[in-house]
Amino acid sequence: MSGAAIPLACKGNWPYLNPMVQPISTQQGMMAVARSQGRVAAMIVWGAAGLGGLVVLGAAALWFHYGTAVFFEIIAAGISACF
């Protein structure tokens, strides 16, 4: 390799170079994105917790309606049907 540096752009080509020279985004812009991502993550977590609560509530309702023996038979039949 030669020791001479190869310029990426000519010095007189300012219309090409000017759009590339932009200020780096500030911390405020980065914090705004992080806050919105945090809200989405919180909504996903709360949605999953709500869905899990509904599953537990449904299981409890089946338990009280059918009794323990029938409840376990229904669960076992459902699992065996899946596999």
Rosetta constraint file for C-alpha pairs under 8 A:
AtomPair CA 9 CA 13 HARMONIC 6.91 0.50
AtomPair CA 9 CA 17 HARMONIC 7.75 0.50
AtomPair CA 13 CA 17 HARMONIC 6.57 0.50
AtomPair CA 14 CA 18 HARMONIC 5.68 0.50
AtomPair CA 15 CA 19 HARMONIC 7.31 0.50
AtomPair CA 16 CA 20 HARMONIC 7.48 0.50
AtomPair CA 17 CA 21 HARMONIC 6.72 0.50
AtomPair CA 18 CA 22 HARMONIC 7.99 0.50
AtomPair CA 25 CA 29 HARMONIC 6.46 0.50
AtomPair CA 25 CA 30 HARMONIC 7.41 0.50
AtomPair CA 26 CA 30 HARMONIC 6.74 0.50
AtomPair CA 27 CA 31 HARMONIC 6.06 0.50
AtomPair CA 28 CA 32 HARMONIC 6.25 0.50
AtomPair CA 29 CA 33 HARMONIC 6.64 0.50
AtomPair CA 30 CA 34 HARMONIC 6.37 0.50
AtomPair CA 31 CA 35 HARMONIC 6.16 0.50
AtomPair CA 32 CA 36 HARMONIC 6.49 0.50
AtomPair CA 33 CA 37 HARMONIC 6.27 0.50
AtomPair CA 34 CA 38 HARMONIC 6.06 0.50
AtomPair CA 35 CA 39 HARMONIC 6.32 0.50
AtomPair CA 36 CA 40 HARMONIC 6.40 0.50
AtomPair CA 37 CA 41 HARMONIC 6.18 0.50
AtomPair CA 38 CA 42 HARMONIC 6.05 0.50
AtomPair CA 39 CA 43 HARMONIC 6.13 0.50
AtomPair CA 40 CA 44 HARMONIC 6.24 0.50
AtomPair CA 41 CA 45 HARMONIC 6.21 0.50
AtomPair CA 42 CA 46 HARMONIC 6.09 0.50
AtomPair CA 43 CA 47 HARMONIC 5.96 0.50
AtomPair CA 44 CA 48 HARMONIC 6.12 0.50
AtomPair CA 45 CA 49 HARMONIC 6.12 0.50
AtomPair CA 46 CA 50 HARMONIC 6.07 0.50
AtomPair CA 47 CA 51 HARMONIC 6.16 0.50
AtomPair CA 48 CA 52 HARMONIC 6.07 0.50
AtomPair CA 49 CA 53 HARMONIC 6.10 0.50
AtomPair CA 50 CA 54 HARMONIC 6.26 0.50
AtomPair CA 51 CA 55 HARMONIC 6.34 0.50
AtomPair CA 52 CA 56 HARMONIC 6.31 0.50
AtomPair CA 53 CA 57 HARMONIC 6.06 0.50
AtomPair CA 54 CA 58 HARMONIC 6.02 0.50
AtomPair CA 55 CA 59 HARMONIC 6.16 0.50
AtomPair CA 56 CA 60 HARMONIC 6.17 0.50
AtomPair CA 57 CA 61 HARMONIC 6.16 0.50
AtomPair CA 58 CA 62 HARMONIC 6.26 0.50
AtomPair CA 59 CA 63 HARMONIC 6.14 0.50
AtomPair CA 60 CA 64 HARMONIC 6.23 0.50
AtomPair CA 61 CA 65 HARMONIC 6.07 0.50
AtomPair CA 62 CA 66 HARMONIC 5.86 0.50
AtomPair CA 62 CA 67 HARMONIC 7.62 0.50
AtomPair CA 62 CA 71 HARMONIC 6.43 0.50
AtomPair CA 63 CA 67 HARMONIC 5.20 0.50
AtomPair CA 63 CA 68 HARMONIC 5.81 0.50
AtomPair CA 63 CA 71 HARMONIC 5.49 0.50
AtomPair CA 64 CA 68 HARMONIC 7.79 0.50
AtomPair CA 66 CA 70 HARMONIC 5.66 0.50
AtomPair CA 66 CA 71 HARMONIC 5.92 0.50
AtomPair CA 67 CA 71 HARMONIC 5.93 0.50
AtomPair CA 68 CA 72 HARMONIC 6.15 0.50
AtomPair CA 69 CA 73 HARMONIC 6.27 0.50
AtomPair CA 70 CA 74 HARMONIC 6.12 0.50
AtomPair CA 71 CA 75 HARMONIC 6.33 0.50
AtomPair CA 72 CA 76 HARMONIC 6.03 0.50
AtomPair CA 73 CA 77 HARMONIC 6.01 0.50
AtomPair CA 74 CA 78 HARMONIC 6.12 0.50
AtomPair CA 75 CA 79 HARMONIC 6.20 0.50
AtomPair CA 76 CA 80 HARMONIC 6.11 0.50
AtomPair CA 77 CA 81 HARMONIC 6.04 0.50
AtomPair CA 78 CA 82 HARMONIC 6.43 0.50
AtomPair CA 79 CA 83 HARMONIC 6.56 0.50
